[in-house]
Amino acid sequence: MTSTAAEPPKAETARTEAHVAPQADHADQTKTLIARIAQLRAWLFLAALVVIFEIWARAAFGATFVFSSFNWQSIAIFAVAPLLLAVGQTFVIISGGIDLSLGFIMGLAAVVAAHMTNVAGLYMPLPMAMLFGILVAMLVATIPGMINGLLISRLKVPPFIGTLGMFGVARGTAFLLAGGTTVPVKNEYFAMLGNGRFLGVPYLVIVTALFVLVMHYLLSQTRFGQHNYAIGANQQAARRAGIDIKRHLLRLYVLSAVCAGLGGALYAARFTAGAAQAGEPLLLDCVAAVVIGGASLFGGSGSILGTVAGALVIAVIQYGLVFLDVEPFWQFIAVGVVIIISVLIDQAQRRFSGAKQDE
């Protein structure tokens, strides 16, 4: 007769299993919640900054920071140029690369837009001349983007090195075309685009918002966007799945350059002048906006909406410190701290989710 003294009763076993399962479910829910918070960190940063600046403004000046339409219009305008660069950078970083040439591609486009608008204004109506200048600027911007794509996809040049080289080429070309100075634009419609408003909303913000929505759709709802995520997550697996990686990378860097081209054209419209150095200080800002927005520098994750939040975080920091009469040098410190915190959160999220880390 077999002894069952060492075996737990079936009812007790069932109770034990029933007790363990909810613990596993609770752990999964905790992981999901933490991952969700990490993904929304840019919006949480933005909310925290808004609250801090509102309290600071009321304590220091007895004024409001949040409930001022002028402040939000200014913040939106501050965010336009870095956001346009960051949108292109988002696609590149998700693919596992980086584009260091965007700042001076933007400057090159600004100079070309100014020159072409002035020249076209001699032969066609001013509104058409404005559109012609913007279109030519964006087309010219595709040239360095195509070269970047060929270097990286065909010649296997690392993105950091290839785009760094194009940084210098675009910079020198822009200064040569500008003659070492700014190029004023003589077109009232161009100036209206850069400084006018529709129902109180700056035209610059409207154009940027429409463009960002198109890019959001491209990344989140099209095959091109899904291939981009796949390449960033695992390039070898993407190749085995039949994705033409060379072609994709070429198109990717052209798209990134087009974003910078539009940014340069709108910069020229805002200041009614093209400047070769237009995007020079924005390279850090555009990368920061992408990282703060939740994209991983390892590739495979990120979103346009997160990048929008990251660009707004930077714009709020920059404008808020000016609004509170703080020395502008603190902007670099504040943005740098937010970048470091974002990277640490990303690293912690990857470790928590069990993703592989490079030691």
Secondary structure, DSSP 8 states (H G I E B T S, - for coil): ----TTS--HHHHHHHHHHHHHHHHHHHHHHHHHHHHHHTHHHHHHHHHHHHHHHHHHHHHS--SSS-HHHHHHHHHHHHHHHHHHHHHHHHHHTT---TTHHHHHHHHHHHHHHHHHHHTTTS-HHHHHHHHHHHHHHHHHHHHHHHHHHHHTS---HHHHHHHHHHHHHHHHHHHHTTS-EE---HHHHHHHH-EETTEEHHHHHHHHHHHHHHHHHHHSHHHHHHHHHHH-HHHHHHTT--HHHHHHHHHHHHHHHHHHHHHHHHHHHTEE-TTTTGGGHHHHHHHHHHTT--TTSS---HHHHHHHHHHHHHHHHHHHHTT--TTHHHHHHHHHHHHHHHHHHHHHHHHT-----
